[in-house]
Amino acid sequence: MPDTTRIDRWHRTRAPDLEDFEALAAKAYAELPQAFRDLTGTIEIRVDDFPEDRALDELELESPFDLLGLFQGVGLAHDLAVPQTGRMPNRIWLYRRPILDYWAEHEETLGDVVTHVLVHEIGHHFGLSDEDIDAIEAAAG
């Protein structure tokens, strides 16, 4: 017999909107170790439903559901090589609908998925490739 309290809670629950996702991202970032956050410097964390078509084209992705997050800017490894004048701020995008789709298909909590995507994009901010990030995650277990 299913737990009716749990079912009742889900029955009343709505999908998180963009404001909820901003709060999830802020919480995920705040819960990262302080020393790690200190290394990120000034970075904006933004949320949108889907990536822009331009980003999908640049990454040669066919579906907007293929991209959960994106780092835009100059990674810390290249920071001194790029002039400051006219530079946009470093920004991490988290995409609500692809993240929700991923979450629905996996056994992780939504908070864990948001944290994973955020940390992955911070890795790009540090100048790491997808392969570097995957190797670090594999080594961490």
SVG drawing of the C-alpha trace seen along z (x, -y; Angstrom):
<svg xmlns="http://www.w3.org/2000/svg" viewBox="-3 -49 51 51">
<polyline fill="none" stroke="black" stroke-width="0.4" points="0.0,0.0 1.5,-3.4 2.3,-6.0 -0.8,-8.3 1.0,-11.2 3.8,-11.1 1.2,-10.7 -0.8,-13.7 2.4,-15.8 3.1,-15.0 -0.5,-15.5 -0.2,-19.2 3.3,-19.8 3.9,-21.9 7.0,-21.8 9.6,-24.3 9.5,-27.6 12.4,-29.8 12.3,-31.6 12.5,-28.2 15.4,-27.2 17.2,-30.4 16.7,-29.5 17.9,-26.0 21.0,-27.3 21.7,-29.8 21.4,-27.1 23.6,-24.7 26.3,-27.4 26.1,-28.4 26.5,-24.8 29.8,-24.4 32.9,-24.6 33.9,-28.2 37.4,-27.6 35.9,-26.4 33.5,-29.4 36.4,-31.7 38.2,-30.4 35.3,-31.1 35.8,-34.9 33.0,-37.0 30.6,-34.8 26.9,-35.2 24.5,-32.3 21.5,-32.6 18.5,-30.3 16.4,-30.0 14.0,-27.4 16.2,-26.5 19.5,-27.6 19.4,-30.0 19.5,-28.6 22.9,-30.2 24.4,-28.2 22.9,-25.0 24.3,-25.8 27.8,-26.5 27.9,-23.2 26.3,-21.4 23.4,-20.1 20.2,-19.0 17.9,-19.3 17.6,-22.0 17.2,-19.1 20.8,-18.1 22.2,-21.0 21.7,-21.2 24.1,-24.1 26.6,-26.4 29.6,-28.5 29.9,-31.8 32.9,-34.0 36.6,-33.8 37.8,-30.9 40.2,-31.7 43.0,-29.9 42.8,-32.5 41.8,-35.5 45.0,-37.4 45.4,-36.8 42.1,-38.6 41.8,-42.3 39.2,-43.5 37.8,-46.2 34.3,-45.4 34.3,-41.9 31.0,-40.5 30.8,-39.0 31.5,-35.3 28.2,-33.6 26.8,-30.1 23.5,-29.2 21.3,-26.5 18.5,-25.3 15.3,-24.4 13.5,-22.2 16.5,-20.0 17.4,-19.6 13.8,-18.6 13.8,-16.1 17.1,-14.6 15.9,-14.5 12.7,-12.6 14.8,-9.9 17.4,-9.4 17.4,-8.4 19.0,-11.6 17.3,-14.4 16.6,-17.6 19.0,-19.4 21.7,-16.9 21.2,-17.4 21.3,-21.2 24.5,-21.0 26.1,-18.6 25.4,-20.8 26.5,-23.9 29.8,-22.3 30.4,-21.0 30.0,-24.5 32.2,-26.0 34.8,-23.4 34.6,-25.1 35.1,-28.5 38.3,-27.0 39.3,-26.1 38.7,-22.4 37.3,-20.4 34.4,-18.0 37.0,-15.1 38.9,-16.7 35.7,-17.2 34.5,-13.6 37.9,-12.3 37.7,-14.3 34.2,-13.0 35.2,-9.4 38.2,-9.7 36.0,-11.2 33.7,-8.2"/>
</svg>
